[in-house]
Amino acid sequence: MFKLPLAALGLAALASAALAHGDVAPQPVNTDALPDVGEEWLTENPYRGQEAEVWQAAIDIGGSGYNQNCARCHGLGGVSGGLAPDLRYLEAEEMGDEWFVERFRTGYTQNGITKMPAFGELLGQKAAWAIRTYLETRPDDGALDEATGRLLEIRDELTALAGGGGGDAAALRAELSEIAEGVETGSGAPVADSAAYRAASLIGGAQPDFAGAAEALTVGLSAAH
């Protein structure tokens, strides 16, 4: 279910996690903006392949829920330090979904010690699949390395546009979109929620947000390194 390099760690890494967070109270996740998925727990991510608005909402909500409830053990942004599985590499298909949702629902206990609390009843199914969507769309390690130099230049051009300077916004969006299409996820999901993708989306509407796009590149590239 896990792509390399996580396969080398094995699922047994959970048992050796030193930063057990069973003593941390799960934080609620507001999922009102997401479509209902029914009461019966699904075995496949219902938000994968949805229209862009729902997909992006799932990522945003899932990212918040993950960083509040999961990052202490699994790493900020899904980047594990090695004590717990790096969930970016859990494959974006039904087998990976089944493993994820089972662990999310039931948690993990070793020798009577809660290493991971059961989140199912506390946070609910919509939160589970939002977090799953967030994780499976994380760019792979180094996915933006080759494009970083150019993305920094684009950031500066977007900053200039935000300040009223000249520039070809359509050409910048096309270039950002092209870069975004080449960014691979750790999970094998077809689209990565990368800094390039975010920036392209922010300048693609009727009222382009050049400042927001420049900030997305600054934050995204900083997180990638």
N, C-alpha and C positions, 0 to 999 in steps of 0.2 A: 504493500500500500504506500510505503514511503519511497520516494525516489532518493538516489544517492545525492548528498553524502549521508542522509539520515539513516539509510539502511545499515550503514556501518555502526551506528550507535545502537540500533535495535530498540524494540519497544521496552526492553528491560531497563532502559534509562529512567523510566518513570519510577521504578523501584529504588533507584539510587539517588533520586532528587533530594538534595540537601535542604532546599528552600521550600519545605512543605508549607502550604498556606491554608491548612485546614482551620487555623485559628483566625482567619480573616473573614469578616462578614461579607458575603456577596453583595455587590452593589446593583441596584435595579437598573434595567435598561429600558428606555422608552421606545417602544416599537410601534407606536400608533401610526406612523407614516408608512408602514409596510402592509401589503395585502395579507389578509388572513390566510392561514394554511390548514385550518381545521384542528380538531382536538387530538386526533390520532397521530402519533409521531410518525413522520415520514422516514424513508431510508435513502432519499436522494434530495439534494439541495434544490428547493423550489425556486430560488432566486437566481440560479445560474441560467444564463441565456434569456433572462427577462429583458424587456425594453430598457433603454438606457436610464430612464428616470428611476425606475424601481431598483435596478441593479446598483446605481450610484447611491441611492438611499440606504440600501442594505450594507454597502461598504462603509458609509459614514457612520451608521448606527452600530455596525459590527466593530468598527475600529474603536469607537468610544467604549463599547462594552468590553472588548478585549483588553484594552489598556487599563480599565478599572478593575477587572476581575482575573485576568490571566497573565498579564505581563510580568508580574513579580517572579513567576517561575519560568515562563516560556519566553521572556525577553520582550523589550519594547519593540513595537513594530513587527513582532513575530520572530525576531532574530534571537535565537536561543544562544545562551552562553555554554551550552553543552550539558547542563545538569538535568534538563528535561528536553523532550523531543522538540525539534524545530518544526512547528506545524505548517510552515510554508511548503514543506516537501511532502505533505500528505496529499496523495494524488487526487485531482479533481474529477472523480468518477464515483460511481455508486459504492464500490467497496471502501474507498476512503471515507465517503460520507457515513457509511454504516459504523465504521470504527469511531469516527469523530463523535457522532451523536450518541452512541452508547456510552462513551467515556464522559461526555458532557452530562448525560442524564444520571449516571450512577456514581461518578467520581472514582476515586482510587484510594484504597486503604491497605496498609501493610503493617502486619504485627500489631493490629489494633490502633495504629496511628493514621489519621487522615492525611494523606499526601495531597489529595485534591478533593474538594467538597463536591457533592452531587448538586449540579446547578439546574437540573431539569425542572423540578417543581418550583424552584425559587425564581428563575429567570424566564422560563417558558421556551416553547419551540421556535417562535419567531426570532428571539434573541440568539438562540443556538445557530440558526441558519444564517443570520446576519453576520455573526462572528466567523462562521465558516466561509462566507463569501469574502469577507475582508481578508482572511488569511490566504485563501487560494488565489487571490489577485495580487499578492505581494510580488514585486519583481525579484528575480533570482539575484543572488550575490553577484555584484560586478556587472549587472545587466546594462547599466548606464555609463560604464567607465569610458567606452570609446566615444560616446557622444557628449561627455561632460563639458569639454572645452567649448563646443559649439553651443550647447545649451546655456552656458554662462554668457556667451555673446548675445544669444537671443534674449536672455533675461535683461541685459543692458538695453537692447533695442526696445523691448517692451516698456521698460522704465522710461525711456525717452518718449515713447508714444503716450504713456500715461501723463507725462508732463506737457503734452501739447506739441511735441516734436514730430518730425516727419518720419515716415517709414511705411513699408508695405505690409499691412496687417494680414492680408489674405495670403501672401507668400509665407509669412512667418507661421501662420496656422497650418498651412499645407506642409511645411517642413517639420513642425512639431508632430503633426499626425503621422508623417512618414517615420519619424524616429520612434514614436509610440508603438507603431505596428511591429517594430523589430525588437521590442523589449519582451524577453521571455519571463514567464513566471516560474517559481520553484515547483509548483504543483502540476504544471502542464496545462493549466487553464489557458484558453486562447487569447484573452485580453488581460494585460497587466494594468493595474491602477497606478501608473507611474507618474512622476512629476511632469513628463512630457505630455501624457494623456490629459492630466488635470489642466495644464496650461492651455493646451489646444481647445479644450472644452470651454474654458473661461473666456476665450476671445472669439468663440464661434457663434455667439448669439447676435440678436439685433442690437444689443447694447454691450459691446465687448468690454471686459474688465481687464484692462492691460496691467494695472497695478496688482490686481489679484493674481494674474497669471505670472507676473514677475516674482511675486512672493511665493507662489506655489513651486516655482523652480528653485528659489533660494532654499526653502525649507526641505523640499524633496531631495535635492542634491546633497544637502548637509546630512540628512538622515541616511542617505545611501552610503555615506563615508563615515 
